[in-house]
C-alpha cells in the first residue's frame, strides 16, 4: 500500500525546514508542524495503520525521541504494545544496549531487557521520523533482535536518499520510507 502523490505532498508540505540547525550546513526537518496539522497527521497515521494491519505485529518500537510519537499512536491504532528505544541512561530498569559510531565518536541506544518478553520471537515494527546515515536505526534494529524479538521492518516518514542509510539498514531488515528526499 502506497500513498498518493497528493497525500505525500500534504505530508511533506506540513514539515518545516530549519536552515543551519543544529549546526551550519544542516537543514533540519521539523515534524512539529506535521504533528499540529490534523489533516496531514491523519493521512499519515491512517496510511500507516492500513499498511501494518496485516503484518501480525506484536509491538511497535519507537526510536528516541520522535519515533515515540508516531510509534505510540500507531500501536494504539493497531491495539498492540509500544516499546521505547532510548539513548543510553534514560531507562530505569535492566537494559540491553547497542553501540554505533558517529562522525566523531560513538553513541548507544538501549531497551529494557524484558521489553518483548510476552512473546518469544515477537514481531516488531521499528519506527522513526527520519533516516539519514542509518547508524541509530541500524543499532536499534540489532537491539530488537538481540532481545530475542524479530524486527520485521523499519519505517520512516522521511528518508534522505543521498546518504545511503536505507541501503545499510536493508542488510538486516526490510525498510519502508514514505517520502524519499534526494
Buried (B, 14 or more C-beta within 10 A) or exposed (E): EEBEEEBBEBBBEBBEEEEEEEEEEEEBBBBEBBBEBEEBBEBBBEBBBEBBEEEEBBBBBBBBEBBBBBBBBBBBBBEBBBBBBBBBEEBEEEBBBBEBEEEEEEBBBBBBBEBBEEBEEBBBBBBBBBBBBBBBBBBBBBBBBBBBBBBBBBBBBBBBBEBEBBEBBEEBBEBBBBBBBE
